[in-house]
Amino acid sequence: RTPAAPDRWLLFVDESGRSYRGHTDYFSLGAVALTGAEAERYRARADELKQRFWGHTGITFHEPYMRHHDEDYYFDGDVERQAQFDDAVDALVRETDFVAFGVGIRKRAFADFLAVGSDPYLPFDVYAVAMHMLLERFVDFRATCGGERTRSKVLLEAQGPREDAEHQRVFADVLLHGTQWVPESAFQQWLETGV
């Protein structure tokens, strides 16, 4: 028999706020890391939950709507059904083996920091800084968590052609040049090249 291939980690990244100046005072990136096998188990359980509440799996879980019981999560005003759904989602999260990562940046403070020029190595873009910080934490986790030495796949939320290309550029830059604190070899060792 051929031994099973080691399971790779998947890092799902989502943002909150806008990375450009204005609009919001804060920008954050959040990420959830799971093994491929755990991601498949999560998908199957999430699809079961969707089938139970809507009769199909074509629903995308979207936090603000879920939290406020808006749109698909309104359940025609049925408060009991809303509570049942909330409990089912809580159970889904509790039963999923994942590691969460998060980065928050105060945009005004970041702009002031850049204005005084105290760190010539820091990227000028809020999204790039957040991505650097997030990936630094993730490769540190991979290097210290034990388990198989496999490269991880990073999955970014699609936002549009221009934004997606900009985010891919930031990721490629980290793989090519590293960050101020982590060399490119560490990223190359732990991350697959495509996002």
N, C-alpha and C positions, 0 to 999 in steps of 0.2 A: 504493500500500500504506500501511496505517496502521502507524506505528512501534509496536513492542512497548512495553507499559507497563513502567515501571521496576519492578524486583523489590523487594519490601519485605522488611525483616528481621523475623524472628520471634525472640522471647526466651522460652525455656522455663525456668520457675523451679521449683525444688524445694527443700524444706527438710529439714534434718536436726536432730533433737532437738525439744524442745518449747519454744515461746516463753514459756510461763508459768513462773513460779518453781518451783523444785524439779525433780524427775524427772531432769534432767541439768544439769550445770554449764555447758554450752555450747549455743549455738544458732547455726545457720548457714543461710544461703541460698546455693544454687549456681544458676547459670544458664548456659545454652548459647544463643548467638546464631548463627543461620544465615539465609541468604537463603531465600525461599520455594522457589526452584528447588533449592537444596541440600537443604532439608528433604525435598522430594519424592524426590530421588535417594537420600537416606539411608533413607527409608521403603521404597523399592523394594529396596535392598540388604539392609535388615533383614528384610523379608518373604522374600527369597530365602534368607537364612540360616535363618530359622525353618522354612521349607518343607523345607530340606535336613535339619535336625536333628529335626524333629517331624512333618513331613508336613502341616502346616497353619500358619496365621499367627495363631492365636488366643492366642499366648503374649505376655505382657508382660515385657520385660526388667526385672528387679528386682535391683539390685546386691547386697544382702546374700546372697540365695539364689545368685546367680551366683558370687560370690566364694567361698562356702562349699560350693558344689556340693550345695545342698539342693533338695528338692522336684523341680521339672521339670529342674533342672540336675544332678541326681544321676546320670542316665543309667544307672540300675540298677547303679551301682557301677563302671561301665566307665571306668576311669581314662584309657584312650586316647581314648575319645569325649569325656570332659571336657576333656582337653588340646586336642583338635581344636576343640571349641567355643570354648575360651578364645582360641586362635589366631585363629579366625574373627572373634570380637568385637574383638580387638586390631586386626586388619586393617580391619574396618569403621570403627573410630574413627580409625585413621591415614588412611583414604581420605576422611574427611569433613572438609570445610572449615568450621570453626566457630571461634568465639571464646568462651572460658569466662570467667565472672565468679564471684567468691565473696566472701562476707562472713561473718565469724565474730565472735560476741559472747560474752564471758565474763559470764554472768548475775549472778554475785555482785558482780563489779567494777562492772557497770552499775548494780546496785541501790545500791551504796555511792556511786557518782558522783551518782545522783539524790538520795540522802539529804542530801548537802551543798548541793544546789541551785546548783551552779556553772554550769549552762547552762540558762537558762529557755526556750530555743528547742527543746531536744531533746524528742522525744516520750517519753512515759512507758512505752510498750509496746516490748518487745524486737523483736517482729516488725516494727513500724512503723520503728524505727531501722534494722534490717537492710534493709528494703525501700527506705528513703530512700537508704541508702548504695549499694545495688545499682543503683538507677535513676539515681543521679548518675553512677556509673561508666559505665553503658550510654549515656546521652545524650551524655556526653563522648566516648565511642568513636564514636558516630554522627556527632557534629559534626566530628570530626577524621580519620575514616577515609577520607574521599573518597567518591566514588560518587554515585548519585542521592539527591536530597533527598526521601525518602519517609518517611511515618510508619510506625513499627514496631508490631507486634502483640505484646502481652505475654500469655503463657499460663501460668497458675498451676496447680499440681497441685490437683485437687479433693480436699477433705478432709471435707466435710460441709456442710450448709446454713448453720449458724451461722458456722463458720470461713471458708467461702467468702465470705459476706457481709462479715465483718470485714476480710478481705484486700482485697475490692473497695473497701471504704470507705477503707482506707489508700491504695490506688492513686488513687482519686478525689480524696482530699485533696492528694496530691502534684500532680495536674493543676490543682487549683483554687488552691492556696496555695504550691506549690513547697516547697523545704526551706530550711534555714538558709543553705545555701551556693549553691543553684541556684534561679533564679526560675521561677515557674510557666510563663512563656512558653517557656523551653527545653524543658520536658516537653511542653507543648502542641504545640510545633513538631515533635518527634521521635516522639511516642507516640500511637497511636490511643486513643480514649477508652474503649473497652470492654476488659475482660480476660476 
